[in-house]
Amino acid sequence: MSASLANYDTKDFEAMVNLPLSDNAALRLAGKAIIQDEGFYFNDATNRDIGRREVFLGRAQLLIEPTDSITALFKAEIQRGRSEIGQPEFFGLAPPVPAEPGLVCPGSPSCTDFFGYRDTNGDPFRGSWSVDPTYDVNQLNLTARISADLGFAELTSVTGYIDFDRVWGIDVDATPLRQTDFVTADDVKQFSQELRLAGETDGVNWLIGGFYSWDRVQSTYDGDLRDLFNTTTFTSSDQETETAAAFVNGEWRLTDNLDLITGVRYTWEQRSNVGGTRDLVSEAPGSALTGAPFGTPPIPLAVVNDTISDRNWSYKLGLNWNIDGDTLAYASISQGVKSGGFFAGVATNSGQLIPYEPERLVSYEAGVKGRLDALDAVYAFSAFYYDYNNVQTFIRDTVGNLPIQRLGNVDKAKIYGLDGELTFRPSFLPGLDWAVGFGLLDSELGAFTSSGGAVPAGNRLPDAPTFSFNTLLGYELDLSSDFSMRFSIDGRYQGLTFKDGLNDPLIAADAFWVWNGRISLMRTGGWDLSVWGKNIADERYVTQGINQLALGTGNRVYGAPRTFGVSLTKTF
């Protein structure tokens, strides 16, 4: 059991218990509750904080072994959330009147929208928003995993079912006016079934299997554009997807210390989408979006009724070389495919709803991992090259009356990179552990055409920093025969990242550090009392953004501010 108290009036409780039911059955129950009665954000328009949370999670697992050769694990998971979503920070298009010396527009919160609104408080978590911040979630996951030892092989069946729905609101313009406010409702249902047969001989570990899934994703967007276009809109998307796949994998022992890895998968998929966006012409004298007078029936702005299908192969070919008992070197070539699909958001032109193509990636990777006994360290280093075709990325589309940011394709993209991890646990200083990791990336999008015209090759992929780094330093010492204490601090660094294929600097994330820390007092008998802090330097960093300056506004979303608290854990 664990309980925590933290700032923003946050309470957190979780517990888990394993219960033996008989010699061949056991039950595991787990639950968690998060109650946050003060949000990170403050809405000046309503004069109250928003971003409060009320989340309840539960899991039950039943393990049954009716015979020595059959094992069945049944799992049910539930989630219920009655929370609020934080809203983005505004930035504007035009300089204020009178102009402020040194103010560069567009892009600053101190610049104005078409109505003269500006945000001068300097706090990305404070603004004036006009949308209901409700974020309600209900989810049920059911899983059954049954395995049978057939002697020559093991047969495994994994069956899954998901039922998920949520309602949430977002103020895209991030102003107190109803310019581009949307309330979204999602309903997702999915069934999946996988069968695997795996065995081992003196020369190979093998696996063959098949997979099937069906899902339906229904989404609606109620758009409030009354202050900008004197109307409201309604968007719907009803997508059904059916997938079937067959796969085979083998790990071949070429020598005592050299293995060949082979795998191939064939996938068939079909997806349909019915929906679009309508102007409801809901206000007198009429809609400025379409020019239709009040009383006109709803006008279709964008319509889609389409089905796409795809057949593709994925594969892997690799070598694992156990150089000695402490060192493994490996190399691989693999191909993966990300499904094509339909943009399901708000659109004002049917061309914005054309399906995007499957993304294909061929990955080349080589690396080494092992142990350095002289330094009491373990390490892993790898180099990789990713060759993309039809890479899926966010592009800005202004072909309709409203600019949108939607998923589209760029013909080609490439990524070169290096990853490294190193962990020290020195024997000369018991209790100390230190881990570091780094990533180097060089990414390049091919040439593509956006709604603003041709974009030459050379842009970076979204969310692909050229350098990232993480570290963790911990030290544990004994205070007495009953008590010990542990100190730990961890941090991560991320270089400049762009948020779309256009590499728009107005919604890019500058380089940042985030640091977390924890001090724990532990007592024999399973007690742990900890004081902790997350983002202890209160770093402000962008996680995503939208540029719709054609409508006078844009927004940026930031990572969570500094949080701190105390936790008490008891293990029985």
N, C-alpha and C positions, 0 to 999 in steps of 0.2 A: 504494500500500500504506500502511496505517495501523495502528499498534499503540499500545495504551494500557495503563497501569497505574493503578489507583485504590484507594482505601480499600475496606474490606470484602473485601480480598484478591481484587480483581477484575482480570481480564485480558480484553482486547478486541482482536481482530485482524480486519481486513478488507482485501480486495484486489479489484481489478477490472482486466481486460485486454481490449482489443479486438484481434482477430486477423483480418487479411485472409486469406481462403481462395482467392479468385480475383478476376477483374475484376468479377464480379457476385455475390459472396457474402462474408459476413463473420460472424464469431462473437464474441460478447461473453460473458465469464464473470465472475461475481462471487460472492464468498463472505464470510461473516462468522461469527465465533465469539465468544461471550460466556461466560466462566467466572467465576462469583462463588462463592468457597469459604467466605464468611462471610455470613450473612443479616443483614438489618436488625433482625430480631426475636430475642428470647431467650425460650425456653420454660422456666420454672422447674420445670414438671412433669417434664420429661425432662433438665433441666440442660444444654441446648445451644441454640445459635443455630439459627434456621430462616429460610427465605427464600433459600436458596442457588439459584444459577442455572447451568444448563448448556444453552446454546442454540446450535444450528448452523443457519445459513441459507445457501442456495445458489440461484443463478439462472444459467440459460443462455439466450441469445437468438441465434437464427440468422436473419440477414437475407439474402434471396435476391431478386435482380432479374433473372429469366430473360429479360425483354425490356424495351424502353424504356417500355412501358406497364403492366407488371405488377410489383408489389412484394409480397413475402410476408415477414412477421415471425412467427417461431415462438418461444414463450417457455415455459420450464419453471422453476417455483420450488418449492423444498422447504424445509421447516422441521422440525427435530427438537429437542424440548425435554425435558430430564429435570431438572426443577427442583422448587422448593418454593414454596408460596404462603404469604405472611404471613397472620397471623390478627388479628382485630379486638380492640379494647380493650373490656373489660367495663364495663357500668354496671348498678347494681342498683336494687331496689325499696324495701327497708325499711331503717330506721336500725339501726345495730348496737346490741348490748346489752353494756355500758351505752352510752347515747347520747353522741355527741360534740357539744359545744357548737358551734353555727354550721353544722353539717352539714345540708344540705337534701336530703331524699330525696322522691321517687325522682330518679334521673338521674346520681348521682355514682358513680365506681368504688369509693368508700369505703362506699357503701350495699351491702346484702347481698341475695343471692337467697334462695330458700326454704330453702336448706340452710346459710345463714350464711356463704357464701363472699363475700369482698370483695377488692378489688385496691387496695392502699395504696402501691404503689411510685412512683406519679406519672409513670410512663413509658409512653406509649401503645404503644411497641414491645416492651414486656415484660409477660408474663402467664403464666398456667398454662392450657394448652390440652390437650384430650384427643384431638384428631383427628390423623390422619396428614396432614402438610402436602404430600403429593405433588402435583405439578402436571406431568403428562406430556402432551406435544403432538406429534402427527404431522400434517403437512399437505403436500399436493401440489396445485399449481395449474398447469394447462396452458392456454395461450392461442394462438390462431392468428388473425392479422390479415392479410387478403389484400385488396389494392386493385388495381383495373384502371381505367386511363384509357380511356374509351370515346369520347373526342373531345368529345361534347356534354356529358358528365358523368363523374363518377368513381363507380364501384361499389365498396363496401367491405363485406367480410364479417368479423365478429368472432365467433369461437367460443371458449367457455370451459368448463373443467371443474375442479371443486374436490372434493377428497377430504380430509376433516378429521376427526380424532378426538382426544379428550383425556380425561384422568381427573384429578380434583382433589377435595380435601376442604376443608370449611369447618366450623368450630366456631361455630355461630350463637349459642350461649349464652356463648361465650368464657370458660368455666370449666374446671377440671380434672375435672368430672363429666360423664358422658355423658347430657346432658339433651336437646339438639337438635343432634346432630352428624350431618353428612351427607357422603357420598362420592358424587360425581357423575361419570357417564360420558356423553359426547356423541359422536355419530357423524353427520357431515354429508356429504352428496353432492349436487352441483349440476351441472347442464348448462345452458348458455345459448347462444343464437344470435341475432345481430343482423345485419340487412342494411340498408345505407344507400345511397341514390343521391343525389349532390349535384352541383349545377351552378351556372353563373353566366351571366347575360345582362347587357345594358347596364342593365336596370332592377331586377334582383333576383338575390340569392343564394338558392338554394332547396335544400331537402333533404326527402326522403321516406324512410320506412323502416319496418321491422317488427322485433319482438323476441319471442322465446319463451324460457321457462325452465322447468325442472323441478327440484325439490329435495326431498330427504327428510332430515328431522332426527329422529334417535332419541336420547332421553335417558333415563337411569335415575338414581334417587337412592336409595341405601341409607341409611336413617335409623336412628341409634342413640339411643334414648330410654330406655335401661334404668334410669338413675338417677332419672328423673322420672316415667316411666309404666310401668316394668317391662316394656318391650317394644321391638321393632324394627319398622321399616316398610320397605316397598318401593314406590317410585313409578316409573311409566314413562309416556313420551309418545312416540308415533310419528306424526309429522306429515308429510304430503305436500302440496306446493303446485305448482300448474301455472298459469303466467301467459302471456298473449299480449297484444301491444300493437301498435298502428299509430300512426305519428306523421308530421307534416308541419310544416316550418318555413320561413319566408321573411323575408328582410331586403330591404325595398323602398326604393329610392332615390327619395324624393319630390322632393328638390332636391339641389344639390351638397353641402349640409351638413346635410340632414335625412333620417334613415332611419326607416322604420316596421318594427317587429319583430312578427311574428305567428307563433304556433305553437299546435298542438293535438295532443293525444294521447288515444287511446281505449285503455283497458286492461280486460281480462277476467282474473279470477283465481278460482281455486277451491282451497280448503284443507280438509284433513280431519285429524282428530286422534282417536287411539284410545289410551286409557290411564287412569290414575288412581292412587290410593294405597290400599295394603292394610296392615292391621295384621296382623303375622305371629304375634302371640300367642306370643312366643318364649321367655318366661321363666316359671318357676313362682313364685307360684301362678297368675298370670294377668295380663292386661293391664289397667292402670288407665286406659288410653285408651278402651277400649270396655267394660270390665267382664267380658270373656270369660275363662273359666278356661283354664289351660294345657292344651294338647292340642287346643284348638279349631282347626279349619282357618282359614287366613287369611281375614280379614274385610274386604270392600271398604268403605273409608271414603268415597271419592269416585270416581266413574266418569264417563268421557266417551267417547262414540262419535258424533261429529257431523261434519257437513260444512257449510262456509259458502262462499258465492260472492259476487262483487261485480263490477259493471260501472261504470266511472266515466270521466269526462272531466277532463283537465287542459288548461290553456291558458295562453298568455302574450300580452299586447298591450303594446307599448312604443314609445317614441320615443327616438332618439338624435340630439342636436343638437350638431354641431361648431360652436361659436360662433366659434372661430378656430383657428389651428394649435396653440394651447396649452390649449384649454379644451373639455371635453365636458360637456354637461348631458343628463340622461336621466330618464325617468319610465316606470313600468311597473305593470301590474296582472296578476297571475298567480294561478292556482289549482293547488294540488298536493294529492295524496291519499296518505296513509300507510295501508298495508293493515291490515285487521282481522286478528285471529288468536286464538290460544288461549294462556292461561297454562299453562305446562308444568311448574310446580314442585309442591312438596308441598302437598297439600290434605286436609282432613278432612271436607269437605262438598262434594257434587257441584255446589252452587251457586257454589263458588269457581272452578269450571272452565268456567263459561259463557263463550262467546267475547266478546271485546271488538270494538266496531264500528270501521270505518275512520275515520280522522281526516281532516278536510277543512280546508284552510287557503287563505284568499284573502289575498294579500299585495299591499299598495299601497306603492310605493317611489319616491322621487325623490331625485336627487343630482347632484353636480357633481364633476368631477375634472379636474386640470390641472397646469400648471407655472407657477411664479412666478419668472421669470428674475431679477428685481431682488433676490430673497432666495435665489436658488439652491436652490429648494425645489419639491417636488411634493406634491400634496395630494389628498385624496378625502373628501367629506362626503356623508352620506345621511341621510334621514329615512324611517321606515317605520311602517306600521300593519298588524298581523297580526290577522285575524279567524278564529278557530278554531271548528269545530263537531265535537262528539264527540272532544274532545281526549283523547289517551291519556296517562295519568299513573298513578303508583303511589299506590294507596290501601290503607289498612289494613283487613283483613277478619278479623273474629273470630266469624263465624257457625258455625265448626266448633270442634272441641276444641282446635285449635292456632291461635293468631293468626298470620296471614301478611301479607306485603306483596306485593301482586300488581298487575298492570296492569289498569286499568279505564278507564271513560270518564266524563268530565265534559261536560255538554251544550255549554257554551260557554266560551271564553276569549279574551282580547284582550291584545295587546302593542303598546305605543307605544315608539318608540325613535329614538335618534340615534347614528350612528357617525361617527367622524372619524379620519383618518390624515394625518400631516404628516412629511415627510422633508427634512432640510437637508443639503446638501453644499456649504458655503460656499467660493467661489473664493478669498476672502481668507485662508483657512486650509486649504490643501490637506492631505488626509489625514483630515479630520474629517468624520464623518457622525453625524447624530442623528435618530432617528425616534421619534415619539410617536403613540399611538392611544388612543382612549377610546370607551366605550359607555355610553349612558344608556337604562335600560329601566323601563317601568311596565307590569307584568303583572297581570292579574286573572282568576281562575277564576270561572266562574259557580257558582250553587248546585248542590249535589249531595248525595246520600245515601250515607253510609258505614255500616259495621256499627255504629258508635256513635251513629247518628242523622243528622238533617239538618244539613248544613254550609252556612251562608249564603254568598252571593256575596261576593267580595272577597279571598279568599286568593290569594297569589302562586303562580305556576307554579314547579315544582321547578327548581333550578339556573338561576334567572333573577335575577342580582344587579341591583340598581337602578343601580349604577355599577361600571364596570371600567376599568382603565387599564393601558397597557403602554408601555415605553420601551426604547430601545437607544441607547447612546452608544459610538462607536468612534473611535479615533485611530491612524493609521498614519504612521510616520516612517522615513526612510532613515537608517541608521547609517553606511553606507559604500556603495561601488559594488556590493558583494556581499550586504550584509545589511540587512534592515529589521525593524521591530518594530511590532506592533499590540496595542493595549489595547482591551478592550471590556467593557462591563457592560450587562446587560439585566435588567429587572424587570417584574413584573406584579402588579397589585392587583385583588382581587375583593372586592366588598362581601358582606354577609350573604346567604346563600342557604339555602333550605329544600330538603329532600330528598324530600318527598312532598306530595300535594295537601292534606293536613291542616295543613301548616305546623307540624309538630311541633317545638317548640324543643329537645327533647332530642337530636334527630339533625340539627339545623341546623349549618351551617358558618359560624362567625364570620368577619368581614372579615380578610383577611390580605394580606401582601406576600411575594413570593418573588423573590430576587435571584440572578443567576448572573454569573460573571465569567470572563474568559479573557485570558491574556497569551501572545502568539505571537512567536517569533523565526523569521524566514524568510530563506532564503538562495537566491540564484539557482541554478538547476538543479533547482528543485522540492522543496527541503527545507523542512519546517515543524515546529518544536518548540514545543509549547504546554503551558502549565500552566493548569488550569481548575478551577472549582468550581461546583457546582449547589446551589441552596438554601443559599447560603453563610451566611445568618443562622440556619440550622437551624430554620426556622419550622414549627410544628405546626399543621396545618390538616386539617379533616375533608373527605373526599371522598364518603363515603356512610355510611349507618347503618340500623339496624333496631331498632324499638321493639317488644319483645314482653314488656312488663312484666306482662301477664296471666299469664305464666309465671315472673315474677320477675326477668327479665334483659332487657338490651338491649345493642347493640354499636355502636361507631363505628370506621370505617376511616380511616386518616390517609395523607396524601401522603408521599412518600419523604423521609427525613431528609437532612442535609447529606452530599454526596459530593464528592470532589475527586481529581484525578489529573494525570497527565502523558501527552501523546500525541506520537508522532513519525510524520510523514507524508512519503512520498516519491512525487512524481509524475514519471513518465517520459514 
